[in-house]
């Protein structure tokens, strides 16, 4: 009975929250931007008072290498943020990653009275210890370069500094918040369901999810939908023989023609759908084929006068919604099943990042985010084109949370390169925006007119 009551209460909270968000969105559409309340002005002032400390924290964590496979470094960065969250009164823990062959994840939680808000970050970067790109470097008064500075240690700093501003304003104790910072976003552990179990478990208990990736680099945009990122492998076989006998009734077309037929079928049947992409990235074929999925490569041996007996194709598939992804996979299977003479084909799909569809709840949440930005004087925020939004951890929360938004992290450019640069002027602005957004979403006073 308690489980039923809990689910009913969660449904009531979600319904009330969606109604509140809808009311705010209607007010905004009518040209009414809710002004900052006295509490929200205190929140913003608290961010300004700590900007120097926020920059110092950013520099410290950027200077700690946390390439995904540097487990010790990932834990050190996790320890730095754990200390910050401990000081704010969160109950924190480290989830060991041995079961999915990674360092692990940081989880922090505190219980209040309002809807539970899930804040999502990650601790790792694409820059392993062997990379020459290792240190924070101040370029100008307003910019700095460093490994992971925007993807996404800047976003992690925004999370803790926004929470600190809420604490300083005296409102953090009334909020229900869970923070999950993964240690393997850039190279997810396996099995994937185990590597993301911490996040999905937290999502199932949350009504709102906010992701702090850097997004498109434009702070006037946010992500309300992301395409999936999965992979597939096609294996075909044919009857080996002398090349002069190809297409004979008892010899058939060979493995390479079968693979070619299938790939062209994918193109002709699925190539025109918006937001759907199916890309064959690696093709190997011949008399003997060896392919190593971990290395994304292999070898093939054959001769021009021998019909190929084997072929392997490895590629990826991206879609905007679970329905689009499911339909595409079914169509791919139909194409594969129509074999050329004397050939076989097998298509398998690997677990990947799920899609995050552009739901009505996500759009309502964007409206509140936009309203907060306008109230702070930072201008409007619009949804970014899903073509410009790659896969991210927030997608694992999306199936369970009624309202999700991403790209609330530090703005900049050239992430995943040795020129990764942050616009430091936006650090306090984005921290204020996140803090006020969290307050409006989670506060019991969020439906009171602002003065």
C-alpha positions as CSV (number, residue, x, y, z in Angstrom):
1,X,0.0,0.0,0.0
2,X,2.8,2.4,0.8
3,X,4.3,1.9,-2.7
4,X,0.9,2.8,-4.2
5,X,0.5,5.9,-2.0
6,X,4.1,7.0,-3.0
7,X,3.4,6.6,-6.7
8,X,0.1,8.5,-6.3
9,X,1.8,11.4,-4.4
10,X,4.5,11.5,-7.1
11,X,1.8,11.8,-9.8
12,X,0.1,14.6,-7.9
13,X,3.4,16.5,-7.6
14,X,4.1,16.1,-11.3
15,X,0.6,17.2,-12.3
16,X,0.8,20.2,-10.1
17,X,4.3,21.1,-11.4
18,X,3.4,20.7,-15.0
19,X,0.4,23.0,-14.4
20,X,2.6,25.6,-12.7
21,X,5.1,25.4,-15.6
22,X,2.3,25.7,-18.1
23,X,1.0,28.8,-16.3
24,X,4.4,30.4,-16.4
25,X,4.7,29.6,-20.1
26,X,1.3,31.2,-20.8
27,X,2.3,34.3,-18.9
28,X,5.5,34.5,-20.9
29,X,3.7,34.1,-24.2
30,X,1.5,37.0,-23.2
31,X,4.6,39.2,-22.8
32,X,4.9,38.9,-19.0
33,X,8.3,37.9,-17.7
34,X,8.1,37.1,-14.0
35,X,10.5,39.5,-12.1
36,X,13.0,38.3,-9.6
37,X,11.7,37.9,-6.1
38,X,13.6,39.2,-3.1
39,X,14.9,35.7,-2.4
40,X,16.0,35.3,-6.0
41,X,17.9,38.6,-5.8
42,X,19.7,37.2,-2.8
43,X,20.6,34.0,-4.7
44,X,22.0,36.1,-7.6
45,X,24.0,38.2,-5.2
46,X,25.5,35.2,-3.5
47,X,26.8,33.9,-6.9
48,X,28.6,37.2,-7.5
49,X,30.2,37.1,-4.0
50,X,31.8,33.7,-4.8
51,X,32.9,34.2,-8.4
52,X,36.6,34.2,-7.5
53,X,36.3,31.0,-5.5
54,X,34.3,29.4,-8.4
55,X,37.1,30.2,-10.8
56,X,39.6,28.8,-8.4
57,X,37.7,25.6,-8.1
58,X,37.4,25.3,-11.9
59,X,41.1,25.8,-12.4
60,X,41.9,23.2,-9.7
61,X,39.7,20.4,-11.2
62,X,40.8,21.2,-14.8
63,X,44.4,20.8,-13.6
64,X,43.6,17.3,-12.3
65,X,43.7,14.8,-15.2
66,X,40.5,12.7,-15.3
67,X,40.7,11.0,-18.6
68,X,38.1,8.2,-18.5
69,X,40.6,5.4,-18.1
70,X,42.6,7.3,-15.5
71,X,40.6,5.9,-12.6
72,X,42.7,7.5,-9.9
73,X,42.3,10.9,-11.6
74,X,38.5,10.5,-12.0
75,X,38.2,9.7,-8.3
76,X,40.3,12.7,-7.4
77,X,38.0,15.0,-9.3
78,X,35.1,13.2,-7.7
79,X,36.6,13.8,-4.2
80,X,36.9,17.5,-5.0
81,X,33.2,17.8,-5.8
82,X,32.3,15.5,-2.9
83,X,34.0,17.8,-0.5
84,X,32.0,20.7,-1.8
85,X,28.7,18.9,-1.6
86,X,29.5,17.5,1.9
87,X,30.0,21.1,3.0
88,X,26.5,21.9,1.7
89,X,24.9,19.2,3.8
90,X,24.4,16.6,1.1
91,X,24.6,12.9,1.9
92,X,27.3,11.7,-0.6
93,X,28.6,8.4,-1.7
94,X,31.0,7.0,-4.3
95,X,29.5,4.2,-6.5
96,X,32.4,1.8,-7.4
97,X,32.7,1.1,-11.1
98,X,34.5,-2.2,-10.9
99,X,31.3,-4.0,-12.2
100,X,31.4,-2.0,-15.4
101,X,35.2,-1.6,-15.7
102,X,35.3,2.2,-14.9
103,X,36.2,4.4,-11.9
104,X,32.7,4.9,-10.7
105,X,30.2,7.7,-10.0
106,X,29.6,10.4,-7.4
107,X,26.1,10.6,-6.0
108,X,24.8,13.3,-3.6
109,X,21.3,13.7,-2.2
110,X,19.3,15.8,0.2
111,X,15.6,15.6,1.0
112,X,13.2,18.5,1.1
113,X,9.5,19.0,0.6
114,X,9.1,19.8,-3.1
115,X,9.5,17.8,-6.3
116,X,12.8,15.9,-6.6
117,X,15.2,17.6,-9.0
118,X,18.0,15.5,-10.6
119,X,21.2,17.4,-11.6
120,X,23.4,15.5,-14.0
121,X,27.2,16.0,-14.6
122,X,30.3,14.0,-15.4
123,X,33.8,13.9,-14.0
124,X,35.8,12.4,-16.9
125,X,37.3,14.0,-20.0
126,X,38.6,12.6,-23.3
127,X,42.1,13.6,-22.4
128,X,44.0,10.7,-20.9
129,X,47.4,11.2,-19.1
130,X,49.3,10.6,-22.3
131,X,47.7,13.7,-23.9
132,X,49.9,16.8,-24.1
133,X,46.9,18.9,-23.2
134,X,46.8,18.9,-19.4
135,X,46.6,22.3,-17.8
136,X,44.3,25.3,-17.2
137,X,45.6,28.3,-19.1
138,X,44.2,31.8,-18.8
139,X,44.1,33.4,-22.3
140,X,42.4,36.7,-21.6
141,X,40.4,38.3,-18.8
142,X,37.3,36.6,-20.2
143,X,38.6,33.2,-21.6
144,X,40.6,30.2,-20.4
145,X,41.7,27.0,-22.1
146,X,42.0,23.6,-20.5
147,X,41.1,19.9,-20.8
148,X,37.4,19.4,-19.9
149,X,36.9,23.1,-19.0
150,X,33.5,23.1,-20.8
151,X,33.0,19.3,-21.2
152,X,32.2,19.3,-18.5
153,X,34.0,20.4,-15.4
154,X,32.6,23.9,-15.9
155,X,29.1,22.5,-15.7
156,X,30.0,20.6,-12.5
157,X,31.3,23.8,-11.0
158,X,28.0,25.5,-11.9
159,X,26.1,22.7,-10.1
160,X,27.9,23.1,-6.8
161,X,28.1,26.9,-7.0
162,X,24.3,27.2,-7.8
163,X,23.6,25.0,-4.8
164,X,25.9,27.1,-2.6
165,X,24.1,30.2,-3.6
166,X,20.8,28.6,-2.7
167,X,22.3,27.7,0.7
168,X,23.5,31.3,1.2
169,X,20.0,32.5,0.5
170,X,18.5,30.2,3.1
171,X,16.4,28.1,0.7
172,X,18.5,25.0,0.0
173,X,17.1,23.1,3.0
174,X,13.6,23.1,1.5
175,X,14.6,21.5,-1.7
176,X,14.8,17.8,-2.8
177,X,17.8,17.3,-4.9
178,X,19.9,14.4,-6.3
179,X,23.2,15.0,-8.0
180,X,24.8,12.3,-10.2
181,X,28.2,12.9,-11.7
182,X,29.4,10.0,-13.9
183,X,33.0,8.9,-14.2
184,X,32.6,7.4,-17.7
185,X,30.5,9.7,-19.8
186,X,33.1,10.0,-22.5
187,X,33.7,6.3,-22.7
188,X,30.9,4.4,-21.0
189,X,31.6,1.2,-19.2
190,X,30.1,-2.2,-20.0
191,X,27.6,-3.6,-19.6
192,X,26.0,-0.2,-20.3
193,X,22.9,-0.9,-18.2
194,X,25.1,-1.5,-15.2
195,X,27.2,1.7,-16.0
196,X,24.0,3.8,-16.0
197,X,22.0,2.0,-13.3
198,X,22.9,4.8,-10.8
199,X,21.4,7.4,-13.0
200,X,18.3,5.5,-14.1
201,X,17.5,4.6,-10.4
202,X,17.8,8.3,-9.5
203,X,15.6,9.3,-12.5
204,X,12.8,7.0,-11.4
205,X,12.5,8.9,-8.2
206,X,12.7,12.4,-9.8
207,X,10.2,14.7,-11.4
208,X,12.6,17.1,-13.1
209,X,16.1,16.5,-14.6
210,X,18.6,19.2,-15.5
211,X,21.8,18.3,-17.5
212,X,24.8,20.5,-17.3
213,X,26.6,19.7,-20.5
214,X,28.0,22.6,-22.5
215,X,25.5,22.0,-25.4
216,X,26.0,24.0,-28.6
217,X,28.2,26.6,-27.1
218,X,25.6,29.2,-27.3
219,X,24.1,30.1,-23.9
220,X,21.0,31.4,-25.5
221,X,20.1,27.8,-26.5
222,X,19.2,24.7,-24.5
223,X,18.6,21.1,-25.4
224,X,15.1,19.6,-25.0
225,X,15.8,16.7,-27.4
226,X,18.8,14.5,-28.3
227,X,19.3,11.8,-30.8
228,X,20.2,8.3,-29.8
229,X,23.7,6.9,-30.5
230,X,23.8,3.2,-31.0
231,X,25.8,0.8,-33.1
232,X,25.1,-2.2,-35.4
233,X,27.1,-5.0,-37.0
234,X,26.3,-6.7,-40.3
235,X,27.9,-10.1,-41.2
236,X,27.4,-11.7,-44.5
237,X,28.6,-14.9,-46.1
238,X,28.8,-16.2,-49.6
239,X,30.0,-19.4,-51.4
240,X,33.7,-19.1,-52.2
241,X,34.8,-20.0,-55.7
242,X,36.5,-18.8,-58.8
243,X,35.5,-15.2,-59.8
244,X,34.6,-16.4,-63.3
245,X,31.7,-18.4,-61.8
246,X,30.0,-15.6,-59.8
247,X,26.2,-15.4,-60.1
248,X,26.0,-19.0,-61.3
249,X,23.0,-20.7,-59.7
250,X,25.0,-23.0,-57.5
251,X,27.6,-20.3,-56.6
252,X,25.5,-17.2,-56.0
253,X,26.5,-13.5,-55.5
254,X,29.1,-13.7,-52.8
255,X,29.4,-12.0,-49.5
256,X,30.3,-8.5,-50.8
257,X,27.4,-8.2,-53.1
258,X,25.1,-9.2,-50.3
259,X,26.6,-6.6,-48.0
260,X,26.3,-4.0,-50.8
261,X,22.7,-4.9,-51.4
262,X,21.9,-4.4,-47.8
263,X,23.7,-1.1,-47.4
264,X,22.0,0.3,-50.4
265,X,18.7,-0.9,-49.0
266,X,19.3,1.0,-45.8
267,X,20.0,4.1,-47.9
268,X,17.0,3.9,-50.2
269,X,14.4,2.9,-47.5
270,X,15.6,5.1,-44.6
271,X,17.8,7.8,-46.0
272,X,15.1,10.5,-46.2
273,X,13.8,10.6,-42.7
274,X,14.5,13.7,-40.7
275,X,16.8,13.2,-37.7
276,X,17.5,9.6,-38.7
277,X,21.0,8.6,-39.8
278,X,22.5,5.2,-40.5
279,X,26.2,5.2,-41.2
280,X,28.4,2.3,-42.2
281,X,31.8,3.3,-40.8
282,X,33.9,0.2,-41.4
283,X,33.6,-2.4,-44.1
284,X,35.8,-5.5,-44.4
285,X,35.4,-8.3,-46.9
286,X,37.2,-11.2,-48.6
287,X,38.2,-14.8,-48.1
288,X,39.2,-14.2,-44.5
289,X,38.1,-11.4,-42.2
290,X,39.0,-10.5,-38.7
291,X,37.4,-7.6,-36.9
292,X,38.1,-6.3,-33.4
293,X,35.2,-4.2,-32.0
294,X,37.3,-2.8,-29.2
295,X,39.8,-1.4,-31.7
296,X,37.2,-0.5,-34.3
297,X,39.4,-2.1,-37.0
298,X,40.6,-5.4,-38.4
299,X,42.1,-7.2,-41.4
300,X,40.8,-8.8,-44.6
301,X,42.5,-11.1,-47.0
302,X,41.2,-12.0,-50.5
303,X,42.1,-12.1,-54.2
304,X,40.5,-10.4,-57.2
305,X,39.9,-13.8,-58.8
306,X,38.2,-15.3,-55.7
307,X,34.5,-14.8,-54.7
308,X,34.4,-13.3,-51.2
309,X,33.2,-15.6,-48.6
310,X,32.8,-13.2,-45.7
311,X,32.1,-9.5,-45.1
312,X,31.6,-7.4,-41.9
313,X,30.2,-3.9,-41.7
314,X,30.1,-1.9,-38.5
315,X,28.2,1.3,-38.2
316,X,26.0,3.6,-36.1
317,X,22.4,4.6,-35.9
318,X,20.9,7.8,-34.5
319,X,17.2,8.7,-34.1
320,X,15.2,11.4,-32.3
321,X,12.6,9.2,-30.6
322,X,12.2,5.7,-29.3
323,X,9.5,5.1,-31.9
324,X,11.6,6.3,-34.8
325,X,14.5,4.2,-33.6
326,X,12.4,1.1,-33.2
327,X,10.8,1.5,-36.7
328,X,14.2,2.0,-38.3
329,X,15.6,-1.1,-36.7
330,X,12.6,-3.1,-37.9
331,X,13.1,-1.8,-41.5
332,X,16.8,-2.7,-41.4
333,X,15.9,-6.2,-40.4
334,X,13.5,-6.5,-43.3
335,X,16.2,-5.4,-45.7
336,X,18.6,-7.9,-44.4
337,X,16.2,-10.8,-44.7
338,X,15.9,-10.5,-48.5
339,X,19.0,-12.5,-49.3
340,X,20.7,-12.8,-52.7
341,X,21.2,-16.4,-53.9
342,X,23.6,-18.6,-51.9
343,X,24.2,-15.9,-49.3
344,X,23.4,-15.3,-45.6
345,X,23.3,-12.1,-43.5
346,X,23.1,-11.4,-39.8
347,X,22.4,-8.0,-38.3
348,X,22.9,-7.3,-34.6
349,X,22.4,-4.1,-32.5
350,X,24.5,-3.1,-29.5
351,X,23.3,-1.1,-26.6
352,X,23.8,2.6,-27.0
353,X,22.6,6.0,-25.8
354,X,18.8,6.2,-26.0
355,X,17.0,9.1,-27.7
356,X,15.6,12.0,-25.8
357,X,12.3,13.0,-27.5
358,X,11.1,16.6,-27.5
359,X,8.2,16.1,-25.2
360,X,5.6,18.7,-24.0
361,X,7.0,18.5,-20.5
362,X,10.5,19.4,-21.9
363,X,9.1,22.4,-23.8
364,X,7.3,23.6,-20.6
365,X,10.6,23.3,-18.7
366,X,12.3,25.3,-21.4
367,X,9.7,28.1,-21.0
368,X,10.6,28.4,-17.3
369,X,14.3,28.4,-18.1
370,X,13.7,31.1,-20.7
371,X,11.6,33.1,-18.2
372,X,14.4,32.9,-15.6
373,X,17.0,34.1,-18.1
374,X,14.9,37.1,-19.1
375,X,14.2,38.0,-15.5
376,X,18.0,38.0,-14.8
377,X,18.5,40.2,-17.8
378,X,20.4,37.6,-19.9
379,X,18.0,37.4,-22.8
380,X,15.9,34.6,-24.2
381,X,16.7,30.9,-24.4
382,X,15.4,28.8,-27.3
383,X,15.7,25.1,-28.2
384,X,18.7,24.0,-30.2
385,X,18.3,22.0,-33.3
386,X,18.6,18.3,-32.4
387,X,21.1,17.9,-35.3
388,X,23.5,20.0,-33.2
389,X,23.0,18.0,-30.0
390,X,24.9,14.8,-29.7
391,X,24.2,11.9,-27.3
392,X,24.6,12.6,-23.5
393,X,23.8,11.0,-20.2
394,X,20.6,13.0,-19.7
395,X,19.0,10.7,-22.3
396,X,19.1,7.8,-19.9
397,X,16.9,9.9,-17.5
398,X,14.5,11.0,-20.1
399,X,12.3,7.9,-20.2
400,X,11.5,8.2,-16.5
401,X,11.3,12.0,-15.9
402,X,8.4,14.1,-17.1
403,X,10.5,17.2,-17.7
404,X,14.1,17.3,-18.9
405,X,16.4,19.9,-20.2
406,X,20.2,19.9,-20.9
407,X,23.0,22.2,-21.9
408,X,23.0,24.3,-18.7
409,X,26.8,24.1,-18.4
410,X,29.6,26.5,-19.1
411,X,29.6,28.0,-22.6
412,X,32.7,27.9,-24.8
413,X,34.1,26.3,-28.0
414,X,36.4,23.6,-29.4
415,X,35.6,20.9,-26.8
416,X,37.3,17.5,-27.4
417,X,40.3,19.3,-28.8
418,X,43.5,20.9,-27.4
419,X,41.9,24.3,-28.0
420,X,38.9,23.6,-25.6
421,X,38.1,27.1,-24.4
422,X,35.6,28.6,-21.9
423,X,33.9,32.0,-21.8
424,X,34.5,32.9,-18.2
425,X,32.2,35.9,-18.3
426,X,29.3,33.4,-18.5
427,X,30.3,31.4,-15.4
428,X,28.5,33.6,-12.9
429,X,25.6,34.3,-15.3
430,X,24.9,30.6,-16.0
431,X,25.3,29.8,-12.3
432,X,22.7,32.4,-11.4
433,X,20.4,31.1,-14.1
434,X,20.7,27.5,-12.8
435,X,20.3,28.5,-9.2
436,X,17.1,30.6,-9.8
437,X,15.7,27.9,-12.1
438,X,16.3,25.2,-9.4
439,X,14.6,27.5,-6.8
440,X,11.6,28.2,-8.9
441,X,11.1,24.5,-9.8
442,X,11.7,23.1,-6.4
443,X,10.4,25.8,-4.0
444,X,7.0,25.5,-2.4
445,X,6.7,29.2,-3.0
446,X,7.3,28.8,-6.8
447,X,3.5,29.5,-7.5
448,X,3.4,32.7,-5.5
449,X,3.4,35.9,-7.5
450,X,6.8,37.5,-7.5
451,X,7.3,41.1,-6.2
